[in-house]
Amino acid sequence: MGEVLDGVAVRRWCRLTAEALGRARAEIDALNVFPVPDGDTGTNLYLTVIAAADALDELPDAGLPDAGTPDAARIWHALARGALLGARGNSGVILSQVFRGLADVLGPLEGPPDAAAFAEALAHASGLAREAVERPVDGTILSVLAAAAAACGAESSGTGLAGVTRAAAAGARRALGRTTGQLDVLARSGVVDAGAAGLCVVLDVLAAVVTEEYPERYEVPPRAAGTAAPAGAQAPPQGPGYEVMYLLDAPDDAVHLLREGLDALGDSLVVVGGDGLWNVHVHVDDAGAAIEAGMAAGRPHRIRVTYLDAGERRHAPHTGRAVIAVTAADGLAALFEECGARVVRRETGTVPPLAVLAEAILAAGDEVAVLPNEPEVLALAEAAAERARDSGARIAVVPTKASVQGMAALAVHDPLRRFNEDVIEMTRAAGATRFGHLEVAEQEAVTSAGLCRPGDVLGLIDWDVVMIGADVAEVARRLLDRMLSGGGELVTLIVGADAPPALAGGLEEHLRGGRPDVEVGVYGGGQRRYPLLIGVE
C-alpha cells in the first residue's frame, strides 16, 4: 500500500528501528567521542527505542486503530511515553523528545497525516529537542535533526508523505556528513557525530516503512582512514566524572529552577517531558548533589549513576561473573538474591520487557548465566542474550523452566570454575531436578487428567496436569509421593502466599513417616498463582 503512517505503520517503524539499531549498535558506539568518548551512544539509542517498542506492544493487538482515528493519540502517546521512561544517555533522551514532538502534532489529527502535517510535526520535534538541551551544540544530533526538518519542510508542498520522509532522511544524511567539520573533536577523530548517525538510521527506517522500499542495510559511516580514537578513549576524559539520569515526578514550574541548579553542577544537561513526569540527564562530578537537586524539585526515581571513565569502560566494560534470575514473587526474589543472583522482576502471568532483561545482562558482568525459570521466559531470555552478546560478554541461558530448577542451578554455581564448566554443572543440576506445583483452577477445562471445574486443585508435574482434587493438602501429598516414586534425595518446598498455614509442616511430617531418608528444605516464596512449588533432586 505505502505512503501511510497509520497505527500499524508506527509500530512497524518502531520495531524495525529497534532491529536496525541493534545491528548498527557497535558501529555507532565506535563513533562516540562527544560529549564524552564513552562508546555507548548506539547502545543507548537502541535501548531507548526498545523501550518505546515495548510500550507499543503492550497496546491491544486486536483492532489496532489507524492513526487518524480517535485512538491515534493513544498510539503516539504510548510511543513517546515509552521512549521517555526508557531513555538512556544524552542521545536517547533527545530521541525521546523527537517522538514526543511527532506525537504532539500527529496524535490529535482526524485523518492520516499528509506531507504538510508530517513536516510540521518534524519541525516541532526539532524545536522541542533543542529547547530540552541547556547548551545546544552544532555538529550534533540537534543540527542534523534541524536539517532533516528543513529538508522536509521544503519538500512538503505538492508532494506526498513518501516524498517528505525521503527528504527528511536525505537531509539528515547530508547534515551528518557536515558534522565532522563542525566539531573539532570529530575532525580529530575522523568521525561523524554518533547520535546524529543513529538519528539517520531512525529516519531511514521511517522512509522505508512509508515507501515500503527496504534497503539491505542502514549505513553507519566508518571512521576516516588514517585517524584514531582521541586520547580520551584511552585515558579518563577531562570533565565531569559521572552521568546521572533519573525520572522525576515534579510540577512543571519546578523544572526551571532544577535546570538552573543542574547547569551550575555540570554539563550535557537535558531535561525532557511534561505534565508532571520528566527525564533528567546530566554529567557532573557530584552525583549526590544532582540527585538532591531532583529531590528538591520533586520525586526522583529509576536513578542511574554511571562512571564516565571512558578508558576503563572500553577495556573493562563488565566485571566478573554474574547470574541473573527472573521471578515474579518477593520471596523467590529474596531467595535468589541470598544465593548470589541478580534478580529481574516480572509481573505475575507476564514476561519481563525484553529491554529490561537485555539491559540487566549488559550491566551484569564479563560472564553471565541467565535463569529464566518459566517456559514463557526462556525464548525471551535467548533473544535478550543474543542482543547482549555484541558487548563482548560471554552469555549463556541455563534452560530452567521452574524456580526450583533455578535454585538447584544456583546451588552448584561456582564462580571459580571455568565459565563453560560452571554453565554445564548448573544445567546438569537444573535438568536433574523434577519440578511440580499446585494450582487452583479458575475455569472449567479439559486437562490430561480429566475435566476440572473452578475451585478444583490441580497437581502438575513438568507443567502437565497429572491429578485433580478438592483439598490442597491432600493433592500436595499425592503429588509429592508420585514425584518421589522414581527416587530422590532432596525435596524443596516453596510455599505460596495463599497456601494453608499448616501445608508445609504437614508435608514434612508425611515425609518423615514414609521417606525419612529424604532431606527437606522449606522456603516462603510468596508466589500468588501457585500455592506450592515442589522440586525433587
Number of C-alpha atoms within 10 A of each C-alpha: 6 13 21 21 25 21 23 15 18 22 21 18 23 23 20 20 25 25 16 20 27 21 17 21 26 17 23 26 21 19 28 25 26 19 16 21 28 24 24 26 31 28 25 25 34 25 27 26 33 29 28 27 26 21 22 26 15 10 12 9 10 6 6 14 17 19 27 19 17 14 17 23 21 19 23 26 20 22 27 27 22 22 31 29 21 25 31 28 25 25 25 27 29 31 30 29 29 26 25 29 24 24 26 18 21 25 25 17 17 14 15 19 21 18 22 19 18 23 29 19 25 27 25 20 27 27 18 18 27 21 15 19 21 17 12 17 15 11 23 26 30 23 22 30 30 23 23 32 29 20 22 29 22 14 21 22 13 8 12 15 25 22 19 26 31 22 24 30 28 20 22 30 22 14 24 29 18 17 24 20 15 17 17 12 19 24 16 15 21 21 26 32 30 29 28 26 29 33 27 28 23 23 24 25 29 26 25 20 24 23 19 15 11 14 10 6 11 17 16 17 16 13 17 13 9 7 12 13 19 16 13 16 22 16 13 18 20 10 14 20 20 19 24 23 29 24 24 23 19 20 14 14 10 14 21 11 13 20 21 13 15 24 19 11 19 20 20 23 25 27 28 22 22 14 9 14 20 21 26 30 28 26 29 25 18 15 22 12 14 25 21 13 18 25 16 13 19 18 15 22 15 11 12 15 15 13 17 22 21 23 19 16 18 15 10 12 17 20 12 11 18 22 27 23 26 27 27 21 21 15 19 25 21 17 17 21 15 10 14 16 22 20 22 19 18 17 10 13 9 10 21 18 19 21 21 18 26 23 17 18 29 24 17 21 20 19 21 26 26 28 33 28 21 18 14 13 22 21 14 18 25 19 15 24 25 14 20 22 16 14 16 12 21 17 26 21 22 26 24 27 21 25 25 26 32 29 26 23 27 22 14 16 25 15 13 8 11 11 19 14 12 18 23 16 19 27 23 16 21 29 19 16 24 19 24 25 25 26 20 21 15 12 10 12 11 9 14 10 14 11 11 21 14 11 15 19 24 26 26 21 19 12 13 14 18 17 19 24 17 12 13 21 20 14 18 27 18 13 23 22 16 13 20 18 9 8 12 18 12 16 24 21 25 25 26 22 19 13 18 13 10 9 18 21 11 15 19 20 12 15 19 14 10 10 15 12 12 18 16 17 13 15 15 18 24 22 22 18 15 19 23 28 23 26 29 25 22
